[in-house]
Amino acid sequence: MSAISSFSVSKKPPVILVADDNKTIRLLLREAMEKEGYRVVEAADGKQCLDTYKIVKPDIVLLDAIMPVMDGFTCCKELLQMARNNLMTALDNLDTESPLGNNVISNLWERTPILMITSLDDQDSVNRAFDAGATDYLTKPIHWAVLRQRLRKLLQQAQVYKQLEAANLALQHLANVDGLTGLANRRRFDYYLNTQWINSAQAKCPLSLILCDVDFFKFYNDEYGHPAGDICICKVGSVLNDNARKNQDLVARYGGEEFAVIMPDTDVSGAFYVATRMRTGISNLQISHSASMISQYVTMSIGVATMTPTWESSPSDLIMAADQALYQAKKQGRNRIVQNLLLHE
């Protein structure tokens, strides 16, 4: 499944949530909306509206201003906050920390249209409705032809916004993911490292970095071909990702056959433990590599560096230290882990 299709927009008939304490008005609205082919759900007050919204997640809300338990103005504010929370949940697996991710959230969270229908027609009430977040405003008695046109326009706009949201989410995903392995790409690696560097400097906690390289991978490609090489890289990436800590460590494809693992709040022993599990996992794959000069199977050399960031140092210091450790691992015979001892806490 492509990134675009995974954020597709539903083609089912729109769902309209009608919130009004007047049962007759709800019935009339239901009949009128169902004739237009919409699906209708009802609520008798603001509190019921919020509870129903959580379950149904409608495409549009028709909201009375004056209701018991919770009035429409308060309900409108709560609905908008709920919509934003829903989008935040949808973005949990994406790069919501990046500038593009923040832009998606700030510009799309409020796109569930809210049409306030009320007998209040004074300027203060109109201002209050829009200040609460209403998308449009219609007074009672309801002019049904006007209501139909307003609904059609708002739903069309909402559909456009949803399509833009889906496209933005897909682009956000593609901008941060390596196309071959599905892991973070170099762009995402750079951003995450800089972010965690600042966090670690503020908290005065250790930050570890693992750099690892598939041994003699050029020989592997020459022997088995590039398609087989791509499969090998994917399998290696999966092992690394499976052994990293979820929602904390970031595994990235750093270069062709080189990977990197950023490990926030991780000391030397913790980083070495994870690196050992990764190296063992690669060995357990037992991917044949007859062109290797050290083993009949694919192996990996790993460099590990740990330091507690300060405002006088920079992320490049940690990268350089891990790269030096990786160089030493290769120099010492490959298929091993080397730590940069100079950066122990």
Residue pairs with C-beta under 8 A, 6 or more apart in sequence:
2 170
3 170
3 173
3 174
3 177
4 166
4 167
4 170
6 170
6 173
7 165
7 166
7 167
7 169
7 170
7 173
8 166
9 159
9 162
9 163
9 166
12 39
13 37
13 38
13 39
14 38
14 39
14 58
14 59
14 60
14 155
15 38
15 39
15 40
15 41
15 56
15 57
15 58
15 59
15 60
16 33
16 38
16 39
16 40
16 41
16 58
16 59
16 60
16 61
16 62
16 151
17 41
17 42
17 43
17 49
17 52
17 53
17 56
17 58
17 60
17 61
17 62
18 26
18 29
18 30
18 33
18 40
18 41
18 42
18 43
18 62
19 42
19 43
19 44
19 45
19 46
19 48
19 49
19 52
19 61
19 62
19 63
19 64
19 67
19 72
19 75
20 26
20 29
20 44
20 62
20 63
20 64
20 67
20 117
21 44
21 45
21 64
21 66
21 67
21 68
22 64
23 44
25 64
25 140
25 142
26 42
26 44
28 142
29 40
29 62
29 142
30 40
30 42
32 144
32 147
32 148
33 40
33 151
34 40
36 148
36 151
38 151
41 52
41 56
41 58
42 52
43 49
43 51
43 52
44 67
45 67
45 68
45 69
45 70
46 67
46 69
46 70
46 71
46 72
46 74
46 75
46 78
47 69
47 70
47 75
48 69
49 61
49 63
49 70
49 75
49 79
50 70
50 75
50 78
50 79
50 82
53 61
53 79
53 82
54 82
57 86
58 112
59 112
59 113
59 155
59 158
60 112
60 113
60 114
60 115
60 151
60 154
60 155
60 158
61 79
61 112
61 113
61 114
61 115
62 115
62 117
63 72
63 75
63 76
63 79
63 114
63 115
63 116
63 117
63 134
64 72
64 116
64 117
64 118
65 71
65 72
65 73
65 116
65 117
65 118
65 120
65 125
65 129
66 72
66 118
66 119
66 120
67 75
70 78
72 116
72 118
72 129
72 132
73 128
73 129
73 132
74 132
76 114
76 116
76 129
76 132
76 133
76 134
77 132
77 133
79 112
79 114
79 133
80 109
80 110
80 112
80 114
80 133
83 109
83 110
83 111
83 112
84 105
84 109
84 110
87 104
87 105
87 108
87 109
87 165
88 96
88 105
88 109
90 169
91 101
91 104
91 105
91 169
91 172
94 101
94 169
94 172
94 173
94 176
95 101
95 172
95 175
95 176
95 188
95 191
96 102
96 105
97 191
97 192
97 195
98 172
98 176
98 191
100 168
100 171
100 172
100 175
101 172
103 168
104 165
104 168
104 169
104 172
108 161
108 164
108 165
108 168
110 133
111 158
111 161
111 162
111 165
112 158
113 135
113 136
113 154
113 155
113 157
113 158
114 133
114 134
114 135
114 136
115 134
115 135
115 136
115 137
115 138
115 150
115 151
115 154
116 129
116 134
116 136
116 137
116 138
117 138
117 139
117 140
117 142
117 147
118 125
118 129
118 137
118 138
118 139
118 140
119 139
119 140
120 126
120 139
121 139
126 137
129 137
130 137
135 154
136 150
136 154
138 146
138 147
138 150
175 187
176 184
176 185
176 187
176 188
177 183
177 184
177 185
177 188
178 184
178 185
178 252
178 253
180 230
180 233
180 234
180 253
181 233
181 234
181 237
181 238
181 253
182 234
182 237
183 237
183 240
183 241
183 251
183 252
183 253
183 259
184 192
184 250
184 251
184 252
184 253
185 252
185 253
186 252
186 253
186 254
186 255
188 250
188 252
189 250
189 252
189 254
189 260
189 262
192 250
192 252
192 262
193 209
193 262
193 315
193 318
193 319
194 315
196 207
196 262
196 264
197 207
197 309
197 314
197 315
197 318
198 309
199 264
200 206
200 207
200 264
200 265
200 308
200 309
201 309
201 310
201 311
203 265
204 308
205 264
205 265
205 308
206 265
206 266
206 267
206 268
206 306
206 307
206 308
206 345
207 262
207 263
207 264
207 265
207 266
207 306
207 307
207 308
207 309
207 318
208 262
208 263
208 266
208 267
208 268
208 270
208 271
208 304
208 305
208 306
209 260
209 261
209 262
209 263
209 271
209 304
209 305
209 306
209 318
209 319
209 321
209 322
210 259
210 260
210 261
210 263
210 271
210 274
210 275
210 278
210 302
210 303
210 304
210 322
211 254
211 258
211 259
211 260
211 302
211 303
211 319
211 322
211 323
211 325
211 326
212 240
212 258
212 259
212 260
212 261
212 275
212 278
212 279
212 300
212 301
212 302
212 303
212 326
213 257
213 258
213 259
213 300
213 301
213 302
213 326
213 330
214 220
214 232
214 233
214 236
214 257
214 258
214 298
214 299
214 300
215 292
215 294
215 295
215 298
215 299
215 300
215 301
215 330
215 334
215 335
216 289
216 291
216 292
216 293
216 294
216 334
217 229
217 232
217 256
217 257
219 289
219 291
219 292
219 293
220 228
220 229
220 232
220 289
220 291
220 292
220 298
221 228
221 229
222 291
223 289
223 290
223 291
224 232
232 287
232 298
233 253
233 257
235 285
235 287
236 259
236 282
236 285
236 298
236 300
237 251
237 253
237 259
239 278
239 281
239 282
239 285
240 251
240 259
240 261
240 278
240 281
241 251
242 281
243 274
243 277
243 278
243 281
244 250
244 251
244 261
244 263
244 274
245 263
245 274
248 263
248 264
248 265
249 261
249 262
249 263
249 264
249 266
249 274
250 261
250 262
251 259
251 260
251 261
252 259
252 260
252 261
252 262
253 259
254 260
260 322
261 274
261 278
263 270
263 271
263 274
266 274
266 306
267 306
267 345
268 304
268 306
268 339
268 344
268 345
271 304
271 306
271 339
272 304
272 337
272 339
275 302
275 304
275 337
276 337
278 300
278 302
279 299
279 300
279 302
279 335
279 336
279 337
282 298
282 299
282 300
283 297
283 299
285 297
285 298
286 297
287 297
287 298
288 296
288 297
288 298
289 295
289 296
289 297
289 298
289 299
290 296
292 298
292 299
294 333
294 334
294 335
295 335
299 334
299 335
300 335
301 326
301 329
301 330
301 334
301 335
301 336
302 326
302 329
302 336
302 337
302 338
303 322
303 323
303 324
303 325
303 326
303 327
303 328
303 329
303 337
303 338
303 339
303 340
304 322
304 325
304 337
304 338
304 339
304 340
305 318
305 321
305 322
305 324
305 325
305 339
305 340
305 343
306 339
306 340
306 343
306 344
306 345
307 313
307 317
307 318
307 321
307 343
307 345
308 345
309 315
309 318
318 343
321 340
321 342
321 343
322 340
324 340
325 338
325 339
325 340
326 338
328 338
329 336
329 337
329 338
332 338
